[in-house]
């Protein structure tokens, strides 16, 4: 029973993280701020 609760908590946390990332993606936000002129990773 204890393992089930731990697995359920982990699955719920992952689901909330994915949902948050998906909502940010849908709203046009990005983790880097979207200013590629100041980003060394975009070159």
C-alpha angles and dihedrals in degrees: 000000000000093000090052091054092049092048091047091051092050092048090049092050092049091047092052091048092050091047091051093049091047092051091050090049092050092049092052097249121137133197093239097049095250096258101128094174089073097038122099090194093065098061 
